[in-house]
Amino acid sequence: MLLNALAHNLLVWVRRKLSEKVPQLARYGTLRMVRDLLHVSGIVELHHKTSQIESITLNRAAPLALLFIKAWCDTSLQRQVRLILGEI
């Protein structure tokens, strides 16, 4: 039960943070966040020594990829992880 609560709280936090930059994401419920926004295909690149995420390339053909990038660009995580719109 605790893992379920953690996952739900994480989704609520992500939606709140992203919707601050792209208000239309505030309408998305938990199911739609998981089904549509968080299922954008992409490639994750890790640092070869630390295994930390360096960049994420999202599939530009995905309908919500551009929305996600717009929302991501002004977050504090943007300074740590590059988010790229590319061809997958």
MARLUM-322712 format. One record per atom (N, C-alpha, C): residue in one letter; x, y, z. Coordinates in steps of 0.02 Angstrom, whole numbers, padded with zeros to 5 digits, always signed. Each point is the difference from the previous one (the first is absolute). Example, Ala and Ser with C-alpha at 12.3 -4.5 7.8 and 13.67 -1.06 7.14 Angstrom:
2
a+00660-00284+00390a-00045+00059+00000a+00045+00060+00000s-00018+00053-00036s+00042+00059+00003s-00039+00055+00037
***
This chain:
88
m+00040-00060+00000m-00040+00060+00000m+00043+00063+00000l+00057-00001+00033l+00043+00059+00004l+00028+00018-00069l+00019-00049-00040l+00026+00014-00066l-00054+00031-00045n-00061-00023+00007n-00056+00029-00037n-00010+00073+00019a+00004+00016+00064a-00008+00070+00022a+00058+00043-00025l+00060-00027+00001l+00058+00037-00026l-00008+00015-00074a-00021-00049-00039a-00010+00010-00072a-00053+00053-00013h-00055-00003+00037h-00053+00049-00009h+00024+00070+00018n+00034+00007+00056n+00025+00065+00021n+00051+00028-00049l+00041-00043-00028l+00048+00022-00051l-00035+00026-00062l-00052-00034-00022l-00039+00023-00058l-00034+00067+00014v-00027+00009+00059v-00031+00063+00019v+00051+00056-00001w+00059-00013+00028w+00053+00050+00001w+00023+00018-00070v+00009-00051-00043v+00022+00013-00070v-00053+00041-00036r-00063-00017+00007r-00052+00038-00034r-00002+00072+00024r+00007+00010+00065r-00001+00068+00028r+00059+00041-00027k+00060-00029+00001k+00060+00035-00024k-00004+00016-00074l-00021-00048-00041l-00003+00011-00072l-00056+00048-00018s-00055-00003+00036s-00057+00044-00016s+00013+00073+00019e+00050+00012+00043e+00019+00069+00014e+00026+00034-00063k+00032-00037-00043k+00029+00027-00061k-00046-00007-00060v-00039-00054-00002v-00048-00013-00054v-00068-00013+00033p-00041+00052+00009p-00062-00006+00038p-00048-00054-00026q+00001-00016-00064q-00047-00050-00025q+00014-00069+00029l+00059-00012+00027l+00015-00065+00031l-00036-00009+00066a-00024+00055+00029a-00037-00005+00064a-00065-00039-00008r-00027-00003-00060r-00062-00037-00013r+00011-00075-00002y+00062-00021-00008y+00015-00071-00006y-00008-00034+00068g-00036-00054+00001g-00006-00041+00060g+00058-00048+00004t+00002-00040+00052t+00055-00047+00010t+00004-00050-00058l-00057-00028-00019l+00000-00050-00055l+00026+00031-00065r-00023+00059-00017r+00022+00031-00062r+00074+00018+00003m+00025+00022+00058m+00071+00014+00007m+00041-00062-00016v-00019-00056+00028v+00037-00062-00010v-00009-00024-00072r-00061-00002-00023r-00015-00028-00066r+00027+00042-00058d-00007+00066+00004d+00017+00042-00058d+00066+00036+00008l+00010+00033+00055l+00060+00043+00007l+00062-00040+00017l-00005-00046+00046l+00059-00037+00023l+00017-00060-00044h-00039-00013-00052h+00016-00054-00046h+00030+00025-00066v+00027+00059+00000v+00035+00025-00059v+00064-00040-00007s+00012-00028-00059s+00060-00040-00009s+00062+00044-00005g+00056-00028+00019g+00061+00039-00002g+00061-00042+00018i+00057+00035+00004i+00064-00033+00016i+00031+00037+00059v+00022-00037+00049v+00033+00028+00059v+00075-00013-00007e+00040+00053+00007e+00073-00008-00002e+00028+00011+00070l+00043-00047+00022l+00029+00002+00066l+00074+00019-00004h+00025+00032+00052h+00071+00015+00005h+00037-00066+00009h+00054-00010-00036h+00034-00065+00000h+00033-00018+00067k+00017+00050+00042k+00031-00016+00064k-00049+00000+00058t-00045+00049+00002t-00045+00007+00058t-00068-00032-00011s-00017-00017-00061s-00065-00029-00017s-00058+00048+00013q+00014+00065+00007q-00053+00049+00007q-00026+00018-00069i-00064+00019-00002i-00031+00018-00064i+00031+00066-00025e+00025-00001-00062e+00028+00060-00031e-00051+00034-00045s-00035-00041-00040s-00049+00029-00046s-00055-00051-00015i-00057+00028-00020i-00056-00040-00021i-00023+00028-00067t-00002-00043-00051t-00024+00020-00065t-00071-00028-00009l-00048+00046-00009l-00070-00021-00009l-00016-00004-00074n-00043-00046-00017n-00022-00009-00069n-00042+00059-00023r+00025+00037-00049r-00036+00060-00023r-00067-00017-00032a-00011-00062-00020a-00063-00020-00031a-00055-00011+00053a+00019-00005+00062a-00049-00010+00054a-00040+00064+00009p-00067-00005+00003p-00042+00060+00003p+00014+00046+00059l+00020-00027+00057l+00009+00042+00060l+00073+00015+00016a+00046-00020-00043a+00071+00010+00014a+00018+00074+00005l-00025+00041-00045l+00015+00071+00001l-00029+00034+00063l-00059-00020+00020l-00030+00025+00061l+00043-00016+00061f+00025-00061+00002f+00041-00022+00055f+00065+00040+00002i+00030+00012-00057i+00062+00039-00003i-00012+00072+00022k-00055+00030-00021k-00016+00069+00021k-00007+00003+00076a-00033-00049+00029a-00010-00002+00072a+00066-00013+00037w+00043-00040-00028w+00063-00020+00031w+00051+00057+00001c+00000+00041-00051c+00053+00049-00010c+00010+00048+00058d-00051+00016+00037d+00007+00048+00054d+00005-00032+00069t+00006-00065+00003t+00006-00033+00065t+00072-00002+00023s+00011-00010+00063s+00068-00004+00027s+00037-00061-00026l-00036-00053-00018l+00031-00060-00027l+00032+00012-00069q-00023+00051-00034q+00024+00015-00067q+00075+00015+00002r+00025+00026+00055r+00071+00015+00006r+00042-00063+00008q-00031-00055+00020q+00036-00061+00013q-00006-00051-00057v-00056+00001-00035v-00013-00048-00053v-00023+00037-00062r+00034-00011-00056r-00021+00030-00064r-00058-00041-00029l-00051+00035-00022l-00057-00031-00032l+00000+00022-00073i+00002-00048-00045i+00007+00015-00072i-00059-00028-00038l-00023+00037-00049l-00053-00023-00044l+00035-00026-00063g-00004-00064-00012g+00037-00029-00056g-00039-00055-00035e+00034-00031-00046e-00030-00054-00039e+00023-00066+00030i-00049-00042+00017i+00015-00064+00031i-00014-00056-00050
***
